[in-house]
Amino acid sequence: MPLSDDAPSGRETFESTDPGSGEVIGVFPVADAGTVATVVARARTAAERWAALGFAERRLRLAAYRGYVTRRVHELADLVHRENGKPHADAVLEITLAVEHLAWAAAHAPRTLGPRKVDPGLLAANHAAYLEYQPLGVVGVIGPWNYPVFTPMGSIAYALAAGNAVVFKPSEFTPAIGTWLAAAWRAAVPDVADVFSVVTGDGGTGAALCRAGVGKLAFTGSAATGRTVMAACAETLTPVLMECGGKDAMIVDDDADVAAAADAAVWGGMSNAGQTCIGIERVYVTGAVYDRFVAEVTRQVAGLRPGTGAGADYGPMTMASQTDVVRRHLADAVATGGRAVVGGTVDGVLVAPTVLLDVPETSAAVREETFGPTLTITRVTDAEEGLARANATPLGLGGAVFSGTPARAMDLARRMRSGMTSINSVLTFASVPALPFGGVGESGFGRIHGEDGLREFTRAKAITRQRVGLPVNVMSFSRPARAADALARVMRLVHGRHR
């Protein structure tokens, strides 16, 4: 994951390679603590000017950046394909989602964050009360390798729109993509070029960013690495936003559209080689439709082909060591009584699309995040049992419910222990810019996207202004002796009638 170790590696440079071919994409510097501190200091100066521009001027510059990226979408998608391994078309989809969020954040920042009057209440009725959300200064972002554009842009775009500068540390597996995004900003918005900077490197670089005195640190990665990030940030009381992965479940009810549910499960579980934090990994299907669902999923999965060429449905594992996790989960599933009806093999960095049945809930394939193109499908007596099993995990990022009864589907979605749930689709919540993105439990805390995502990168500022003076000021040592009793009588008249 993006921050694997907080100790310096001693390297001055590192190579980024194509996960399929091993071809070197580029050589990048390992930024040490001194370099990171210099970049953050430069960003802090740039942040003052960026904040002073105001919402309208920032929106113009974010639009210029958005336009620059959009005009070069295939150039960036080709780089994503080579460095991350996903098919070019999937890379285009990822980039367009990021562009949508850039547009939404810039457009909605003024209304969400701008100054507004609020009700001062009874005790301060002679005052005017104001609320606004002020930028934090510099936001540090540590991004992942699985969605190297869309996921970090969920923090970068919203932090920029809120008036902050950003220092971005991309994963050591996708530094070329992170460097491209920062270079694109400099090309599109040269007058405030230092507002968005990149530092490349390993875990030591990430740790240095945590300790560099940024206003907030946004992290995406594993829960284990998240704890390391939090410990480093705690040294300077730097607040953090944690997005730490999931083990997302799908519930398929008696009256679900089985074909649609199967299609969604296959896409949710297999796209991007299963390397999706909100991907579907567990499916709980009621007995009424279980056989039909398994047959349809099996049919669809049998036609999928992993590879590196133009015709591949999904690409190689971006991080070769992740295949060890997949192998361990497959072996444990079979050893504990499960069976692979499709796939179950690993060939180098290519993992065959795999459907596992009869896997016990105690297996690592059910309990731990696999992050590979695998699905466990489990028969349940009804949707309530499916919900109970779906919720029996410390993780809680996303999920899905398939049902033909809207009220029933909404009830299940609300009670699913996750930050996000789609009904009769998968992953849709991530494509809606107005919706917050984030999890519960070991899936992390804090939110990107939507109004919550904009506020995540600000501090709330409260201001009151006295409009008129009162004959008696109860918040003064000169108040009359009976003022407090009079106030108590007033409060009893207003609030004391309620039981």
C-alpha positions as CSV (number, residue, x, y, z in Angstrom):
1,M,0.0,0.0,0.0
2,P,1.1,3.6,-0.3
3,L,3.0,3.9,3.0
4,S,4.7,0.6,3.7
5,D,7.3,1.7,6.2
6,D,8.2,4.9,8.0
7,A,11.9,4.2,8.0
8,P,14.1,5.9,5.3
9,S,15.2,3.4,2.6
10,G,18.5,5.0,1.9
11,R,17.8,5.1,-1.8
12,E,18.1,8.3,-3.8
13,T,15.9,7.1,-6.7
14,F,13.6,4.3,-7.6
15,E,12.1,2.8,-10.7
16,S,8.5,2.5,-11.7
17,T,7.7,-0.4,-13.9
18,D,4.9,-1.8,-16.1
19,P,3.3,-4.5,-13.9
20,G,2.7,-6.7,-16.9
21,S,5.9,-6.5,-18.8
22,G,8.4,-5.2,-16.2
23,E,9.4,-2.4,-18.6
24,V,10.7,0.7,-16.7
25,I,8.3,3.5,-16.9
26,G,10.5,6.1,-15.3
27,V,13.1,6.8,-12.5
28,F,11.9,9.0,-9.7
29,P,13.6,10.7,-6.7
30,V,13.1,9.4,-3.1
31,A,12.2,12.7,-1.4
32,D,13.8,12.8,2.1
33,A,12.5,14.7,5.1
34,G,14.4,17.9,4.1
35,T,13.0,17.9,0.6
36,V,9.5,17.3,1.9
37,A,9.8,20.1,4.4
38,T,10.9,22.5,1.6
39,V,8.0,21.5,-0.7
40,V,5.5,22.0,2.2
41,A,7.0,25.4,3.1
42,R,6.7,26.5,-0.5
43,A,3.1,25.2,-0.6
44,R,2.3,27.1,2.6
45,T,3.3,30.4,0.9
46,A,1.3,29.5,-2.2
47,A,-1.7,28.6,0.0
48,E,-1.9,32.2,1.3
49,R,-2.3,33.6,-2.2
50,W,-4.6,30.8,-3.3
51,A,-7.0,31.4,-0.4
52,A,-6.9,35.2,-1.0
53,L,-8.1,34.6,-4.6
54,G,-11.6,33.8,-3.4
55,F,-14.0,31.2,-4.7
56,A,-14.7,32.7,-8.1
57,E,-11.0,33.0,-9.1
58,R,-10.2,29.6,-7.8
59,R,-13.1,28.2,-9.8
60,L,-11.7,29.7,-13.0
61,R,-8.3,28.1,-12.4
62,L,-9.8,24.7,-11.4
63,A,-11.7,24.8,-14.7
64,A,-8.5,25.5,-16.6
65,Y,-7.0,22.4,-14.9
66,R,-10.0,20.3,-15.6
67,G,-9.9,21.4,-19.3
68,Y,-6.3,20.5,-19.6
69,V,-6.7,17.0,-18.2
70,T,-9.8,16.4,-20.3
71,R,-8.1,17.4,-23.5
72,R,-5.3,14.9,-22.7
73,V,-7.5,12.1,-21.3
74,H,-6.1,9.4,-23.7
75,E,-2.5,10.5,-22.9
76,L,-3.1,10.1,-19.2
77,A,-5.1,6.9,-19.7
78,D,-2.2,5.4,-21.7
79,L,0.1,6.2,-18.8
80,V,-2.4,4.7,-16.3
81,H,-2.5,1.5,-18.5
82,R,1.2,1.2,-18.6
83,E,2.0,2.0,-14.9
84,N,-1.1,0.6,-13.2
85,G,-1.9,-2.2,-15.7
86,K,-5.7,-1.7,-16.1
87,P,-7.1,-1.6,-19.6
88,H,-7.1,1.7,-21.4
89,A,-10.9,2.0,-21.5
90,D,-11.1,1.5,-17.7
91,A,-8.4,4.1,-17.3
92,V,-10.5,6.6,-19.3
93,L,-13.5,5.8,-17.1
94,E,-11.5,6.5,-14.0
95,I,-10.2,9.8,-15.3
96,T,-13.7,11.0,-16.4
97,L,-15.0,10.3,-12.9
98,A,-12.2,12.4,-11.5
99,V,-13.0,15.3,-13.9
100,E,-16.6,15.2,-12.8
101,H,-15.6,15.6,-9.2
102,L,-13.3,18.5,-10.0
103,A,-16.2,20.3,-11.6
104,W,-18.6,19.6,-8.8
105,A,-16.2,20.7,-6.0
106,A,-15.3,24.0,-7.7
107,A,-18.9,24.8,-8.5
108,H,-20.3,24.0,-5.0
109,A,-17.5,25.3,-2.8
110,P,-19.0,28.9,-2.5
111,R,-22.4,27.8,-1.3
112,T,-21.1,25.1,1.0
113,L,-18.2,27.0,2.6
114,G,-19.0,30.7,2.2
115,P,-20.0,33.0,5.0
116,R,-23.6,32.8,6.1
117,K,-25.8,34.1,9.0
118,V,-27.2,31.6,11.5
119,D,-29.9,32.0,14.2
120,P,-28.3,33.4,17.3
121,G,-30.9,31.9,19.6
122,L,-32.6,33.3,22.6
123,L,-29.6,34.0,24.9
124,A,-27.8,36.0,22.1
125,A,-30.8,37.5,20.4
126,N,-29.2,41.0,20.4
127,H,-26.3,39.6,18.4
128,A,-25.8,38.5,14.7
129,A,-24.1,35.1,14.3
130,Y,-22.0,34.1,11.3
131,L,-20.5,30.8,10.2
132,E,-17.9,30.2,7.5
133,Y,-15.4,27.5,6.7
134,Q,-11.8,28.5,6.3
135,P,-9.0,26.6,4.5
136,L,-6.5,24.7,6.6
137,G,-3.4,25.9,4.6
138,V,-1.6,22.8,3.2
139,V,-3.2,19.4,2.9
140,G,-1.0,16.4,2.5
141,V,-2.4,13.5,0.4
142,I,-1.0,10.0,0.4
143,G,-2.6,8.2,-2.5
144,P,-3.1,4.5,-3.6
145,W,-2.0,2.6,-6.6
146,N,-5.3,0.9,-7.5
147,Y,-7.1,4.1,-8.7
148,P,-4.2,6.5,-9.0
149,V,-6.2,9.3,-10.5
150,F,-9.7,9.1,-9.2
151,T,-9.0,8.2,-5.5
152,P,-6.4,10.9,-4.7
153,M,-8.4,13.4,-6.7
154,G,-11.2,12.9,-4.3
155,S,-9.0,14.6,-1.7
156,I,-7.0,16.9,-4.1
157,A,-9.9,18.4,-5.9
158,Y,-11.9,19.1,-2.8
159,A,-9.0,20.5,-0.8
160,L,-8.1,22.8,-3.7
161,A,-11.7,24.0,-4.1
162,A,-11.8,24.7,-0.3
163,G,-8.8,27.1,-0.7
164,N,-5.9,24.8,0.4
165,A,-2.6,24.0,-1.3
166,V,-1.9,20.3,-1.7
167,V,1.3,18.2,-1.5
168,F,0.7,14.8,-3.0
169,K,2.7,11.7,-2.3
170,P,1.6,9.1,-4.9
171,S,2.1,5.4,-4.3
172,E,5.6,4.2,-5.1
173,F,3.9,1.9,-7.6
174,T,2.4,4.8,-9.6
175,P,4.7,7.8,-9.3
176,A,4.6,8.7,-13.0
177,I,0.8,9.2,-12.8
178,G,1.1,11.5,-9.7
179,T,3.9,13.4,-11.3
180,W,1.8,13.9,-14.5
181,L,-1.1,15.3,-12.5
182,A,1.1,17.8,-10.7
183,A,2.8,18.8,-14.0
184,A,-0.6,19.3,-15.6
185,W,-1.5,21.7,-12.9
186,R,1.6,23.7,-13.4
187,A,1.0,23.8,-17.2
188,A,-2.7,24.8,-16.8
189,V,-2.4,27.2,-13.9
190,P,1.2,28.7,-14.0
191,D,0.3,31.7,-11.9
192,V,-0.2,29.6,-8.8
193,A,1.9,26.6,-9.8
194,D,3.1,25.8,-6.2
195,V,-0.5,25.3,-5.0
196,F,-0.3,21.6,-6.2
197,S,3.0,19.8,-5.7
198,V,4.1,16.2,-5.7
199,V,6.8,14.4,-3.7
200,T,7.7,10.9,-4.8
201,G,9.3,8.2,-2.7
202,D,8.7,5.3,-0.3
203,G,7.3,4.9,3.2
204,G,9.9,7.3,4.6
205,T,8.7,10.0,2.2
206,G,5.1,9.4,3.4
207,A,6.2,9.6,7.0
208,A,8.1,12.8,6.4
209,L,4.9,14.3,4.9
210,C,3.0,13.3,8.0
211,R,5.5,15.1,10.2
212,A,5.9,18.2,7.9
213,G,3.3,20.3,9.7
214,V,0.5,20.1,7.1
215,G,-2.9,21.2,8.1
216,K,-4.4,17.8,7.5
217,L,-3.2,14.4,6.1
218,A,-5.6,12.4,3.8
219,F,-4.6,8.8,3.5
220,T,-5.8,5.9,1.4
221,G,-4.5,2.4,2.0
222,S,-4.7,-0.5,4.4
223,A,-5.9,-0.2,8.0
224,A,-2.4,-1.5,9.2
225,T,-0.6,1.3,7.3
226,G,-3.3,3.8,8.3
227,R,-2.3,3.2,11.9
228,T,1.3,3.9,11.1
229,V,0.2,7.1,9.4
230,M,-1.9,8.2,12.4
231,A,1.0,7.5,14.7
232,A,3.3,9.7,12.7
233,C,0.7,12.5,12.4
234,A,0.0,12.3,16.2
235,E,3.5,13.6,16.9
236,T,2.4,17.0,15.6
237,L,-1.3,16.7,16.3
238,T,-2.0,16.7,12.6
239,P,-5.6,15.7,11.9
240,V,-6.1,12.8,9.5
241,L,-8.6,11.4,7.1
242,M,-8.5,7.7,6.7
243,E,-9.9,5.6,3.8
244,C,-8.7,2.1,4.6
245,G,-10.4,-0.4,2.3
246,G,-13.2,-2.8,2.7
247,K,-14.7,-6.3,2.3
248,D,-17.9,-5.2,0.6
249,A,-20.9,-7.4,0.4
250,M,-23.8,-7.8,-1.9
251,I,-27.2,-9.1,-0.8
252,V,-29.4,-10.7,-3.4
253,D,-33.1,-11.0,-2.3
254,D,-35.8,-13.4,-3.4
255,D,-37.3,-11.0,-6.0
256,A,-34.1,-9.5,-7.3
257,D,-33.4,-9.3,-11.1
258,V,-31.0,-12.2,-11.1
259,A,-29.3,-11.4,-14.4
260,A,-28.7,-7.8,-13.4
261,A,-27.4,-8.8,-10.0
262,A,-25.0,-11.3,-11.5
263,D,-23.7,-8.8,-14.1
264,A,-23.2,-6.2,-11.3
265,A,-21.4,-8.8,-9.0
266,V,-19.0,-9.8,-11.8
267,W,-18.2,-6.2,-12.6
268,G,-18.0,-5.2,-8.9
269,G,-15.7,-8.1,-8.1
270,M,-13.6,-8.5,-11.2
271,S,-13.0,-5.1,-12.7
272,N,-9.6,-3.6,-12.2
273,A,-8.5,-7.2,-11.3
274,G,-10.5,-6.9,-8.2
275,Q,-8.2,-4.2,-6.9
276,T,-11.1,-1.9,-5.8
277,C,-11.6,-0.9,-2.2
278,I,-15.3,-0.7,-2.8
279,G,-15.4,-3.8,-5.0
280,I,-17.8,-6.6,-4.2
281,E,-16.0,-9.5,-2.6
282,R,-18.8,-11.4,-0.8
283,V,-22.3,-12.2,-2.1
284,Y,-25.1,-13.5,0.0
285,V,-28.0,-14.9,-2.0
286,T,-31.3,-16.2,-0.8
287,G,-32.1,-19.8,-1.5
288,A,-35.0,-18.8,-3.8
289,V,-32.6,-17.5,-6.5
290,Y,-29.2,-19.0,-5.4
291,D,-28.9,-21.6,-8.1
292,R,-29.9,-19.3,-10.9
293,F,-27.5,-16.6,-9.6
294,V,-24.6,-19.0,-9.4
295,A,-25.3,-20.3,-12.9
296,E,-25.4,-16.8,-14.4
297,V,-22.3,-15.6,-12.6
298,T,-20.4,-18.7,-13.6
299,R,-21.4,-18.2,-17.2
300,Q,-20.3,-14.6,-17.3
301,V,-17.0,-15.2,-15.4
302,A,-16.1,-18.0,-17.7
303,G,-15.9,-15.5,-20.6
304,L,-13.5,-13.1,-18.8
305,R,-9.9,-12.9,-19.8
306,P,-7.1,-11.3,-17.8
307,G,-4.0,-10.0,-19.6
308,T,-2.0,-7.1,-20.8
309,G,-3.2,-6.8,-24.4
310,A,-5.9,-4.8,-26.0
311,G,-8.5,-7.5,-25.7
312,A,-8.1,-8.2,-22.0
313,D,-11.1,-7.7,-19.7
314,Y,-8.8,-6.7,-16.8
315,G,-5.1,-6.4,-16.3
316,P,-2.4,-7.8,-14.0
317,M,-2.0,-7.2,-10.3
318,T,-0.4,-3.8,-10.0
319,M,1.6,-4.9,-6.9
320,A,3.1,-8.3,-7.5
321,S,3.2,-9.2,-3.8
322,Q,-0.6,-8.9,-3.8
323,T,-0.8,-12.2,-5.6
324,D,0.6,-13.8,-2.4
325,V,-2.5,-12.6,-0.6
326,V,-4.8,-13.9,-3.3
327,R,-3.0,-17.3,-3.2
328,R,-3.3,-17.6,0.5
329,H,-7.0,-16.7,0.5
330,L,-7.7,-19.3,-2.3
331,A,-5.8,-22.0,-0.5
332,D,-7.6,-21.2,2.8
333,A,-11.0,-21.2,1.1
334,V,-10.4,-24.7,-0.4
335,A,-8.8,-26.1,2.8
336,T,-11.8,-25.1,4.9
337,G,-14.3,-26.7,2.6
338,G,-14.9,-24.2,-0.2
339,R,-14.6,-25.0,-3.9
340,A,-13.7,-22.9,-6.9
341,V,-16.3,-23.4,-9.6
342,V,-14.5,-21.1,-12.0
343,G,-10.8,-20.0,-11.9
344,G,-8.8,-20.5,-8.7
345,T,-5.4,-20.1,-10.4
346,V,-2.6,-17.5,-10.4
347,D,-0.2,-17.3,-13.3
348,G,2.6,-14.8,-12.4
349,V,0.8,-11.4,-11.9
350,L,-2.4,-12.6,-13.7
351,V,-5.1,-14.0,-11.5
352,A,-7.9,-16.0,-13.1
353,P,-11.4,-14.7,-12.4
354,T,-12.5,-16.9,-9.5
355,V,-15.9,-17.9,-8.1
356,L,-15.8,-19.6,-4.7
357,L,-18.8,-21.5,-3.2
358,D,-19.3,-23.1,0.2
359,V,-16.6,-21.0,1.9
360,P,-17.1,-20.9,5.6
361,E,-17.5,-17.4,7.2
362,T,-14.3,-18.1,9.3
363,S,-12.1,-18.4,6.2
364,A,-9.6,-15.6,5.3
365,A,-11.3,-15.4,1.9
366,V,-14.4,-14.1,3.7
367,R,-12.9,-12.3,6.7
368,E,-10.0,-10.4,5.1
369,E,-9.7,-8.0,2.1
370,T,-8.6,-10.1,-0.8
371,F,-8.1,-7.3,-3.4
372,G,-8.1,-9.7,-6.3
373,P,-10.7,-10.9,-8.9
374,T,-12.5,-13.3,-6.6
375,L,-16.1,-13.7,-5.4
376,T,-17.4,-15.8,-2.6
377,I,-21.1,-16.7,-3.1
378,T,-23.0,-17.9,0.0
379,R,-26.6,-19.3,0.2
380,V,-28.7,-17.7,3.0
381,T,-32.2,-18.4,4.1
382,D,-33.4,-14.9,3.6
383,A,-32.1,-11.3,3.2
384,E,-32.0,-10.8,6.9
385,E,-29.5,-13.6,7.3
386,G,-27.5,-12.1,4.4
387,L,-27.5,-8.7,6.2
388,A,-26.3,-10.2,9.4
389,R,-23.5,-11.9,7.7
390,A,-22.6,-8.8,5.6
391,N,-22.4,-6.8,8.8
392,A,-20.3,-9.3,10.7
393,T,-17.0,-7.7,9.9
394,P,-14.9,-4.9,11.4
395,L,-14.7,-3.3,7.9
396,G,-17.5,-1.2,6.5
397,L,-16.8,0.7,3.4
398,G,-19.4,0.1,0.7
399,G,-22.0,-2.5,-0.3
400,A,-24.9,-3.4,-2.5
401,V,-28.5,-4.7,-2.3
402,F,-30.5,-6.2,-5.1
403,S,-34.2,-6.4,-4.5
404,G,-37.4,-5.9,-6.5
405,T,-39.1,-4.2,-3.6
406,P,-38.0,-0.6,-3.2
407,A,-39.0,-0.2,0.4
408,R,-37.4,-3.5,1.3
409,A,-34.2,-2.6,-0.6
410,M,-34.0,0.8,1.1
411,D,-34.5,-0.7,4.6
412,L,-31.7,-3.2,3.9
413,A,-29.4,-0.5,2.5
414,R,-29.9,1.7,5.6
415,R,-29.1,-1.1,8.0
416,M,-26.0,-2.3,6.1
417,R,-23.0,-1.4,8.2
418,S,-21.2,0.6,5.6
419,G,-20.5,4.2,4.7
420,M,-22.2,3.7,1.3
421,T,-24.6,1.3,-0.3
422,S,-26.0,1.0,-3.9
423,I,-29.4,-0.5,-4.6
424,N,-29.7,-2.6,-7.8
425,S,-26.2,-1.5,-8.9
426,V,-22.7,-1.5,-7.6
427,L,-20.2,1.3,-6.9
428,T,-22.7,3.9,-8.2
429,F,-22.3,6.1,-5.0
430,A,-18.6,6.8,-6.0
431,S,-19.7,8.4,-9.3
432,V,-22.2,10.9,-7.6
433,P,-20.1,13.9,-6.7
434,A,-22.7,15.2,-4.2
435,L,-22.5,12.1,-2.1
436,P,-19.9,11.7,0.6
437,F,-17.4,8.8,0.3
438,G,-16.0,7.0,3.3
439,G,-16.4,4.1,5.7
440,V,-17.0,3.0,9.2
441,G,-15.0,0.8,11.6
442,E,-11.6,-0.3,10.2
443,S,-12.6,1.1,6.8
444,G,-11.6,4.5,8.3
445,F,-13.2,7.8,9.1
446,G,-13.7,11.2,7.5
447,R,-15.3,11.8,4.1
448,I,-14.3,12.9,0.7
449,H,-16.7,14.0,-2.1
450,G,-19.8,16.1,-1.7
451,E,-20.4,18.9,0.8
452,D,-18.9,16.8,3.6
453,G,-15.8,16.4,1.5
454,L,-15.4,20.1,1.0
455,R,-15.9,20.8,4.8
456,E,-13.4,18.0,5.6
457,F,-10.6,20.3,4.4
458,T,-11.6,23.3,6.3
459,R,-12.0,24.6,9.8
460,A,-15.3,26.0,10.9
461,K,-15.1,29.6,12.0
462,A,-17.8,31.1,14.3
463,I,-18.3,34.9,14.6
464,T,-20.8,36.9,16.6
465,R,-21.4,40.7,16.4
466,Q,-23.4,42.6,18.9
467,R,-26.2,44.6,17.1
468,V,-27.7,46.3,20.2
469,G,-26.9,46.5,23.8
470,L,-29.2,45.2,26.5
471,P,-30.2,47.0,29.7
472,V,-29.0,44.0,31.7
473,N,-25.9,42.0,30.5
474,V,-26.0,38.6,32.3
475,M,-22.5,37.9,31.1
476,S,-20.9,40.6,33.3
477,F,-19.8,40.9,36.9
478,S,-21.9,44.1,37.1
479,R,-25.2,42.2,36.5
480,P,-27.9,42.7,39.2
481,A,-28.1,40.1,41.9
482,R,-31.5,38.8,40.7
483,A,-30.6,38.7,37.0
484,A,-29.9,34.9,37.0
485,D,-33.2,34.2,38.7
486,A,-35.0,36.3,36.1
487,L,-33.2,34.4,33.4
488,A,-34.3,31.1,34.9
489,R,-37.9,32.2,35.0
490,V,-37.7,33.1,31.3
491,M,-36.2,29.7,30.4
492,R,-38.9,27.9,32.5
493,L,-41.6,29.8,30.5
494,V,-40.0,28.8,27.1
495,H,-38.7,25.3,27.8
496,G,-40.2,24.1,31.1
497,R,-43.6,23.1,29.7
498,H,-42.0,20.2,27.8
499,R,-42.0,16.8,29.5
